């Protein structure tokens, strides 16, 4: 599979985009934890494929304070079936809203025997290879604490405030 990359300069730092010819495979803040998600980015050619162009436009609109539709980006996170399920639930969190890890875990387990998957769900969230488009920054601790963002908690707070300036980070959250 041929890989392509491009970069986007945001007010929160440089983002690296990775795609094949058809899908966005990765979107990371440079230097974040789990950067590259195991891909060898050194072999990726710098070239704006169709999915990269779509993502660059989305990012421009997003950082301009608009609410672009992430469903316009063809994404293909290469992760396990369980992590796919978690990422699909993340994609349902609306712009400017929050859910807790516990609520996300409950959604992932809906219709199944409830077992404690909170740690596995948290692990899937923090290893999200397509940040922003798949909005892992909208997940918070059950007490409203800003926890577990691979891009850094300062960025998480800035992204959430950008999406909803009235958002409060406490036990009285504006949860879904």
C-alpha positions, -999 to +999 in steps of 0.1 A: +000+000+000+014+034-010+012+060+017+009+098+014+013+125+040+008+162+043+009+188+071-014+214+086-003+243+107-029+250+134-029+274+164-024+243+186+006+230+166+015+211+134-007+182+124+004+153+103-021+137+080-016+102+065-036+085+037-036+060+010-053+068-023-088+065-009-089+069+029-075+090+057-055+066+079-041+090+104-042+125+119-019+134+147-004+165+165+033+163+159+050+149+190+018+135+206+018+101+223+013+072+198+023+095+169+022+076+136+002+046+151+029+022+140+031+035+104+066+042+089+059+079+080+094+082+065+083+062+035+051+082+029+053+106-001+044+142+006+013+146-017-022+158-012-045+129-021-082+134-023-088+124+013-059+146+024-074+176+005-108+170+021-092+168+055-071+200+050-103+218+040-121+203+071-092+214+094-092+249+080-130+252+086-127+236+121-100+259+133-119+289+119-146+281+144-170+264+119-186+231+125-176+210+094-191+176+091-165+149+098-186+123+079-173+140+047-139+126+053-134+089+042-116+074+072-102+039+076-086+035+110-065+003+110-073-011+144-088-042+161-125-050+158-130-038+194-113-005+188-133-001+156-164-003+178-151+023+202-141+047+174-176+043+158-191+054+192-167+083+194-179+095+160-215+098+174-204+125+199-217+158+186-196+189+182-193+208+215-206+180+237-190+156+261-194+120+273-176+102+301-155+072+297-181+052+317-209+064+293-188+055+263-180+021+278-218+015+283-225+025+247-198+001+234-213-027+255-250-019+247-269-052+242-242-073+258-235-086+292-220-057+312-184-063+321-159-037+331-144-026+298-136+009+310-099+003+308-100-013+274-123+016+261-099+041+276-070+024+259-088+024+225-096+061+229-060+071+237-048+051+207-072+068+183-052+072+151-074+098+135-078+126+161-102+155+157-121+138+129-128+109+153-133+132+183-116+115+212-110+149+229-147+149+238-144+121+264-138+131+300-136+114+334-168+106+353-160+136+376-155+159+347-118+158+348-099+163+316-080+131+314-062+110+288-056+129+256-026+118+236-022+153+222-019+168+257-044+181+282-038+218+272-048+210+236-078+190+248-090+219+269-084+244+240-103+222+215-133+218+238-134+255+246-131+262+208-161+240+202-182+252+231-169+284+250-195+278+277-183+243+285-175+237+322-150+211+334-165+198+366-190+173+378-217+195+363-208+188+327-228+194+296-231+157+288-251+141+261 
